[in-house]
Amino acid sequence: GRALTPLPGDGVKLPQTIKPIQVPSTEQRAEVNHAAEILKMQQEIARRRKRKLALLAARMFVFVGLPTLIAAWYFAVVATPFYATKSEFQIQQAEPPAAAGMGGLLSGTPMATSQDSIAVQGYLQSREAMLRLEDDVGFRSYFQAADMDPIQRLEDGASLEEAYKLYRRYVLISYDPTEGIVKMEVIAPDPAVSAGWSRKLISYAEEQVDHLTQRKRNDSMQGARESYESAEKAVIEAQRKVIELQEKFKVLNSEVEIGLLTSQIGTLETQLTQERLSLAQMEANESPNQARMEPVKRRIVTLEEQIAILRARLTEGAAGGESLARIQGELLVAQADVQTRQLLLGQALQAMENSRIEANRQVRYLVPSVSPVPPDEPTYPRAFENTLVTMLILLGIYLMISMTVSILREQVSA
């Protein structure tokens, strides 16, 4: 019931330029709220992304970065320096005087000695070569030294199998079939030791190359030598038989003996003919002189008897002895046997000479093309390359594990 006191300005009209305040509608407030929510979600996503990136960076550092730093520190500071001595050699064979056929086509090419090169490569990578190196220079002792870093050090009392694994790691041998060259890299903690090991292995390879064809060469030469010795003994036996026959029959040469007897018989026949002619002339006289005829007749009888004796010596033995015809036959057979044996001896000698030439052609020679020279700077470890390889390996392992875990999570959630 109290009257209102008019305030100053009541009844005054507002200017036309001032508009009344309009309250926003419901749709406009909803859009504003929606935009605020989107902004809030974007901020939340950004925070989650930053958090995941931080976690990813932390995992990368823990599983990749930190091991890489440790590996870099190990390769640069802790790892024992190693020195690599490289050498190259090839295996050659003696060239024959004249090669023909496929052997001539392949001679002088790497294909001719490829099997020997592969065999030598396998031998140098074998346990036998490692054991010889252990016996000669003490291979394991250099890797058991106190100054060797713990990772590469070989434990005292390590087995031969562990030493052989180390040998395969530090003695690298490869064969190039296109050029026929065997390449070898020997790694050791000392440059002089590395070069010494390389020279030892090359000497082992030379012995192995010589051993590859030694048995074949020995067998070939032994067979030819035995054949020659057998032929030589046969010649000596045949010659001894001839001498025994000569001593037995007291005849040096049956041809000479027959020639002498034939000559004597011819002479006596000539004399006999002359005496008979003389006797015939005497008997042709009207009154022959018997006193002169009797000596002629006696000479004729003597000559006939002597000729008969000489002819008998040719075909009949005297006083139970052998006839000259039999003696000649046995001597001729014995001499023919000697000639045959001498011919066989000549063939055996030629065969032995051919075997010797073939054996010399089969000889293999190890020819070093690059001699082992000790390096003056460490070859291993290569800190940068090894660190980079380590980082790539760790990164690959991490990515593989991450992808595997993500796939498993997706499968489980599905």
C-alpha positions as CSV (number, residue, x, y, z in Angstrom):
1,G,0.0,0.0,0.0
2,R,3.0,2.3,-0.1
3,A,3.3,4.5,-3.1
4,L,6.4,4.0,-5.2
5,T,8.7,6.9,-5.4
6,P,9.5,7.6,-9.0
7,L,13.2,7.3,-9.7
8,P,15.2,9.8,-11.7
9,G,15.0,9.1,-15.3
10,D,11.6,7.4,-15.2
11,G,9.6,8.3,-18.1
12,V,12.6,9.1,-20.1
13,K,12.7,7.4,-23.5
14,L,15.7,5.4,-24.5
15,P,17.7,6.5,-27.4
16,Q,17.0,4.7,-30.7
17,T,20.6,3.3,-31.0
18,I,20.4,1.1,-28.0
19,K,18.9,-2.3,-28.6
20,P,17.5,-4.6,-26.0
21,I,19.6,-7.7,-24.9
22,Q,18.6,-11.0,-26.7
23,V,18.9,-14.2,-24.7
24,P,20.6,-17.1,-26.8
25,S,18.4,-19.9,-27.9
26,T,18.6,-23.6,-26.8
27,E,20.2,-24.7,-30.1
28,Q,22.9,-22.1,-29.8
29,R,23.7,-23.2,-26.3
30,A,23.8,-26.9,-27.4
31,E,26.3,-26.0,-30.2
32,V,28.5,-24.1,-27.8
33,N,28.5,-27.1,-25.4
34,H,29.2,-29.5,-28.2
35,A,32.1,-27.4,-29.4
36,A,33.5,-27.3,-25.8
37,E,33.2,-31.0,-25.5
38,I,35.0,-31.6,-28.8
39,L,37.7,-29.2,-27.7
40,K,38.0,-31.1,-24.4
41,M,38.2,-34.4,-26.3
42,Q,40.9,-33.1,-28.6
43,Q,42.8,-31.9,-25.6
44,E,42.4,-35.3,-24.0
45,I,43.5,-37.0,-27.1
46,A,46.5,-34.7,-27.4
47,R,47.4,-35.5,-23.7
48,R,47.1,-39.2,-24.4
49,R,49.2,-39.0,-27.5
50,K,51.9,-37.1,-25.7
51,R,51.8,-39.7,-22.9
52,K,52.0,-42.6,-25.4
53,L,54.8,-40.8,-27.3
54,A,56.6,-40.3,-24.0
55,L,56.1,-44.0,-23.1
56,L,57.2,-45.0,-26.6
57,A,60.3,-42.9,-26.3
58,A,61.0,-44.4,-22.9
59,R,60.6,-47.9,-24.2
60,M,62.8,-47.1,-27.2
61,F,65.4,-45.7,-24.9
62,V,65.3,-48.7,-22.6
63,F,65.2,-51.4,-25.2
64,V,67.1,-49.8,-28.1
65,G,68.9,-46.7,-27.1
66,L,70.4,-47.9,-23.8
67,P,71.7,-51.2,-25.2
68,T,73.0,-49.4,-28.2
69,L,75.0,-47.0,-25.9
70,I,76.3,-49.9,-23.9
71,A,77.3,-51.7,-27.2
72,A,79.0,-48.5,-28.4
73,W,80.9,-48.2,-25.1
74,Y,81.9,-51.9,-25.3
75,F,83.1,-51.7,-28.9
76,A,85.0,-48.4,-28.3
77,V,86.4,-48.9,-24.9
78,V,86.2,-52.5,-23.6
79,A,86.5,-54.8,-26.6
80,T,90.0,-56.2,-27.2
81,P,91.4,-55.0,-30.6
82,F,92.0,-57.8,-33.2
83,Y,94.3,-57.7,-36.2
84,A,93.3,-59.4,-39.4
85,T,95.9,-60.8,-41.9
86,K,94.6,-61.5,-45.4
87,S,96.3,-63.8,-47.8
88,E,95.3,-65.5,-51.1
89,F,96.7,-68.5,-52.9
90,Q,95.7,-70.8,-55.8
91,I,96.4,-74.4,-56.7
92,Q,98.1,-75.2,-60.0
93,Q,99.0,-78.4,-61.6
94,A,102.1,-79.2,-63.8
95,E,101.3,-78.8,-67.5
96,P,101.8,-81.9,-69.6
97,P,104.1,-81.6,-72.7
98,A,101.1,-82.0,-75.0
99,A,97.5,-82.0,-73.8
100,A,94.7,-83.3,-76.0
101,G,90.9,-83.9,-75.7
102,M,88.9,-82.6,-72.8
103,G,91.9,-82.7,-70.6
104,G,93.6,-80.2,-72.9
105,L,90.6,-78.0,-72.9
106,L,90.4,-77.9,-69.1
107,S,94.1,-77.8,-68.4
108,G,95.3,-74.4,-67.1
109,T,91.7,-73.3,-66.0
110,P,90.3,-73.1,-62.5
111,M,88.0,-76.1,-63.3
112,A,91.1,-78.3,-63.5
113,T,91.9,-77.8,-59.8
114,S,88.5,-76.8,-58.4
115,Q,88.1,-80.1,-56.5
116,D,91.6,-79.7,-54.9
117,S,90.8,-76.1,-53.9
118,I,87.5,-77.1,-52.3
119,A,89.2,-80.0,-50.5
120,V,91.9,-77.6,-49.2
121,Q,89.3,-75.1,-48.1
122,G,87.4,-77.9,-46.2
123,Y,90.7,-79.1,-44.6
124,L,91.7,-75.6,-43.4
125,Q,88.2,-75.2,-41.8
126,S,88.3,-78.7,-40.1
127,R,89.1,-79.7,-36.6
128,E,92.3,-81.4,-37.7
129,A,93.8,-78.0,-38.9
130,M,92.7,-76.4,-35.6
131,L,94.3,-79.2,-33.6
132,R,97.5,-78.9,-35.6
133,L,97.5,-75.2,-34.9
134,E,96.9,-75.8,-31.2
135,D,99.8,-78.3,-31.0
136,D,102.2,-76.0,-32.9
137,V,101.5,-72.5,-31.5
138,G,98.9,-73.0,-28.8
139,F,95.7,-71.5,-30.4
140,R,93.6,-71.5,-27.2
141,S,96.2,-69.8,-25.0
142,Y,95.9,-66.5,-26.8
143,F,92.2,-66.3,-26.2
144,Q,92.6,-67.3,-22.5
145,A,94.9,-64.4,-21.7
146,A,94.1,-62.0,-18.8
147,D,94.0,-58.9,-21.0
148,M,91.3,-60.4,-23.2
149,D,87.8,-58.8,-22.6
150,P,85.4,-61.0,-20.7
151,I,83.0,-61.5,-23.6
152,Q,85.6,-62.8,-26.1
153,R,87.8,-64.6,-23.5
154,L,87.9,-68.4,-23.7
155,E,87.4,-69.9,-20.3
156,D,90.2,-72.0,-18.8
157,G,89.7,-75.6,-19.4
158,A,87.4,-75.0,-22.3
159,S,86.6,-78.0,-24.5
160,L,87.9,-78.5,-28.0
161,E,84.4,-77.9,-29.4
162,E,84.3,-74.4,-27.9
163,A,87.8,-73.8,-29.2
164,Y,86.7,-75.0,-32.6
165,K,83.7,-72.6,-32.6
166,L,86.2,-69.8,-31.9
167,Y,88.5,-71.1,-34.6
168,R,85.7,-71.0,-37.2
169,R,84.9,-67.4,-36.1
170,Y,88.4,-66.1,-36.4
171,V,89.7,-68.1,-39.4
172,L,87.7,-67.2,-42.4
173,I,88.3,-69.0,-45.7
174,S,86.5,-68.6,-49.0
175,Y,86.9,-70.0,-52.5
176,D,86.2,-68.1,-55.7
177,P,85.4,-70.7,-58.4
178,T,85.5,-68.1,-61.2
179,E,89.2,-67.3,-60.6
180,G,90.2,-70.4,-58.7
181,I,91.6,-68.4,-55.8
182,V,91.3,-69.4,-52.1
183,K,91.1,-66.3,-49.8
184,M,91.9,-66.5,-46.2
185,E,91.6,-64.0,-43.3
186,V,93.1,-64.9,-40.0
187,I,92.2,-62.8,-37.0
188,A,94.3,-62.7,-33.8
189,P,94.9,-60.4,-30.8
190,D,98.4,-59.6,-32.1
191,P,99.5,-58.7,-35.6
192,A,102.6,-60.9,-35.5
193,V,100.5,-63.8,-34.2
194,S,98.0,-63.3,-36.9
195,A,100.6,-63.4,-39.6
196,G,102.2,-66.5,-38.0
197,W,99.0,-68.3,-37.9
198,S,98.4,-67.5,-41.6
199,R,101.8,-68.9,-42.6
200,K,101.2,-72.0,-40.6
201,L,97.8,-72.6,-42.3
202,I,99.4,-72.1,-45.7
203,S,102.0,-74.7,-44.9
204,Y,99.3,-77.1,-43.8
205,A,97.5,-76.4,-47.1
206,E,100.7,-77.2,-49.0
207,E,101.1,-80.5,-47.2
208,Q,97.4,-81.3,-47.9
209,V,97.8,-80.4,-51.6
210,D,100.8,-82.7,-51.9
211,H,98.9,-85.5,-50.0
212,L,95.9,-85.3,-52.3
213,T,97.7,-86.9,-55.3
214,Q,100.5,-88.6,-53.4
215,R,98.8,-92.0,-53.1
216,K,97.7,-92.0,-56.8
217,R,101.2,-91.0,-57.9
218,N,102.8,-93.6,-55.6
219,D,100.5,-96.4,-56.8
220,S,101.1,-95.6,-60.4
221,M,104.9,-95.4,-59.9
222,Q,104.9,-98.5,-57.7
223,G,103.1,-100.6,-60.3
224,A,105.4,-99.5,-63.1
225,R,108.5,-100.0,-60.9
226,E,107.4,-103.5,-59.9
227,S,106.8,-104.4,-63.6
228,Y,110.2,-103.1,-64.5
229,E,111.9,-105.0,-61.7
230,S,110.1,-108.2,-62.6
231,A,111.2,-107.8,-66.3
232,E,114.7,-107.1,-65.2
233,K,114.8,-110.2,-63.1
234,A,113.4,-112.3,-66.0
235,V,116.2,-110.9,-68.3
236,I,118.8,-111.9,-65.7
237,E,117.3,-115.3,-65.3
238,A,117.2,-115.9,-69.1
239,Q,120.8,-114.7,-69.4
240,R,121.9,-116.9,-66.6
241,K,120.3,-119.9,-68.3
242,V,122.2,-119.1,-71.5
243,I,125.5,-119.0,-69.5
244,E,124.7,-122.3,-67.8
245,L,124.0,-123.9,-71.2
246,Q,127.3,-122.5,-72.5
247,E,129.2,-123.8,-69.5
248,K,127.4,-127.2,-69.7
249,F,128.1,-127.8,-73.4
250,K,131.4,-125.9,-73.4
251,V,130.2,-123.9,-76.4
252,L,130.3,-120.2,-76.5
253,N,128.4,-119.8,-79.7
254,S,126.7,-122.6,-81.5
255,E,126.7,-120.7,-84.8
256,V,130.5,-120.2,-84.6
257,E,131.0,-123.9,-83.7
258,I,128.8,-125.0,-86.7
259,G,130.7,-122.6,-88.9
260,L,134.0,-124.0,-87.9
261,L,132.8,-127.6,-88.4
262,T,131.3,-126.7,-91.8
263,S,134.5,-125.0,-92.8
264,Q,136.6,-128.0,-91.8
265,I,134.3,-130.3,-93.6
266,G,134.4,-128.2,-96.7
267,T,138.2,-128.1,-96.6
268,L,138.4,-131.9,-96.1
269,E,135.9,-132.4,-98.9
270,T,138.1,-130.3,-101.2
271,Q,141.2,-132.4,-100.2
272,L,139.2,-135.6,-100.7
273,T,138.1,-134.6,-104.1
274,Q,141.7,-133.8,-105.1
275,E,142.9,-137.1,-103.8
276,R,140.2,-138.9,-105.7
277,L,141.1,-137.1,-108.8
278,S,144.7,-138.0,-108.3
279,L,143.8,-141.7,-107.8
280,A,141.6,-141.7,-110.8
281,Q,144.4,-140.3,-112.9
282,M,146.8,-143.0,-111.6
283,E,144.3,-145.7,-112.3
284,A,143.8,-144.4,-115.8
285,N,147.4,-145.3,-116.7
286,E,147.9,-148.6,-118.5
287,S,150.3,-149.8,-115.9
288,P,149.5,-147.9,-112.6
289,N,152.2,-147.7,-110.0
290,Q,150.7,-149.4,-106.9
291,A,153.3,-148.0,-104.6
292,R,152.2,-144.5,-105.4
293,M,148.5,-145.4,-105.4
294,E,148.5,-146.9,-101.9
295,P,149.3,-143.7,-100.0
296,V,146.6,-141.9,-102.0
297,K,144.1,-144.5,-101.1
298,R,145.0,-144.3,-97.4
299,R,144.7,-140.5,-97.5
300,I,141.3,-140.9,-99.2
301,V,140.1,-143.3,-96.4
302,T,141.5,-141.0,-93.7
303,L,139.8,-138.0,-95.2
304,E,136.5,-139.9,-95.5
305,E,136.7,-141.0,-91.9
306,Q,137.5,-137.5,-90.7
307,I,134.6,-136.0,-92.7
308,A,132.3,-138.7,-91.2
309,I,133.5,-137.8,-87.7
310,L,132.9,-134.1,-88.3
311,R,129.5,-134.8,-89.7
312,A,128.6,-137.0,-86.8
313,R,129.5,-134.1,-84.4
314,L,126.8,-132.0,-86.1
315,T,124.0,-134.5,-85.5
316,E,125.3,-137.1,-83.0
317,G,126.8,-136.6,-79.6
318,A,130.3,-137.8,-79.1
319,A,130.9,-140.2,-76.2
320,G,127.4,-139.8,-74.7
321,G,127.5,-136.0,-75.1
322,E,124.9,-133.8,-76.7
323,S,124.9,-133.2,-80.5
324,L,125.8,-129.8,-81.8
325,A,122.3,-129.6,-83.3
326,R,120.7,-130.0,-79.9
327,I,123.2,-127.6,-78.3
328,Q,122.3,-125.1,-81.0
329,G,118.6,-125.6,-80.5
330,E,118.8,-125.1,-76.7
331,L,121.0,-122.1,-77.1
332,L,118.8,-120.5,-79.7
333,V,115.7,-121.0,-77.5
334,A,117.6,-119.5,-74.5
335,Q,118.9,-116.6,-76.6
336,A,115.4,-116.0,-78.0
337,D,114.1,-115.9,-74.4
338,V,116.7,-113.4,-73.6
339,Q,115.7,-111.2,-76.5
340,T,112.1,-111.5,-75.6
341,R,112.8,-110.6,-72.0
342,Q,114.9,-107.7,-73.1
343,L,112.1,-106.4,-75.3
344,L,109.7,-106.7,-72.3
345,L,112.3,-104.9,-70.2
346,G,112.4,-102.1,-72.7
347,Q,108.6,-101.8,-72.7
348,A,108.5,-101.8,-68.9
349,L,111.1,-99.1,-68.8
350,Q,109.1,-97.0,-71.2
351,A,105.9,-97.6,-69.1
352,M,107.8,-96.5,-66.0
353,E,109.0,-93.4,-67.7
354,N,105.4,-92.7,-68.9
355,S,104.2,-93.2,-65.3
356,R,106.8,-90.9,-64.0
357,I,105.7,-88.2,-66.5
358,E,102.1,-88.8,-65.6
359,A,102.9,-88.6,-61.9
360,N,104.8,-85.3,-62.4
361,R,101.8,-84.0,-64.3
362,Q,99.5,-84.9,-61.5
363,V,101.6,-82.9,-59.0
364,R,99.7,-79.9,-57.5
365,Y,101.5,-76.7,-56.5
366,L,100.2,-74.1,-54.0
367,V,101.1,-70.7,-55.4
368,P,100.5,-67.8,-53.0
369,S,99.3,-64.7,-54.8
370,V,99.0,-62.5,-51.7
371,S,101.5,-63.2,-48.9
372,P,100.4,-62.7,-45.3
373,V,101.6,-59.3,-44.0
374,P,100.8,-58.2,-40.4
375,P,98.7,-55.0,-40.2
376,D,99.9,-52.1,-38.1
377,E,96.4,-51.0,-37.0
378,P,93.5,-53.0,-35.4
379,T,91.0,-54.3,-37.9
380,Y,88.3,-55.3,-35.4
381,P,86.2,-54.2,-33.7
382,R,84.7,-51.6,-36.0
383,A,83.0,-49.5,-33.4
384,F,80.7,-47.4,-35.7
385,E,79.7,-50.3,-37.9
386,N,79.2,-52.7,-35.1
387,T,77.2,-50.1,-33.1
388,L,75.0,-49.4,-36.1
389,V,74.4,-53.1,-36.7
390,T,73.5,-53.5,-33.0
391,M,71.0,-50.7,-33.1
392,L,69.4,-52.0,-36.3
393,I,69.1,-55.5,-34.8
394,L,67.6,-54.2,-31.5
395,L,65.2,-52.0,-33.4
396,G,64.1,-54.9,-35.6
397,I,63.6,-57.1,-32.5
398,Y,61.6,-54.3,-30.8
399,L,59.4,-53.7,-33.8
400,M,58.8,-57.4,-34.2
401,I,57.8,-57.8,-30.5
402,S,55.6,-54.7,-30.6
403,M,53.8,-55.9,-33.7
404,T,53.3,-59.3,-32.2
405,V,51.9,-57.8,-28.9
406,S,49.6,-55.5,-30.9
407,I,48.2,-58.3,-33.0
408,L,47.7,-60.5,-29.9
409,R,45.8,-57.6,-28.1
410,E,43.6,-57.1,-31.2
411,Q,42.8,-60.8,-31.4
412,V,42.0,-61.0,-27.6
413,S,39.8,-57.9,-27.8
414,A,38.0,-59.2,-30.9
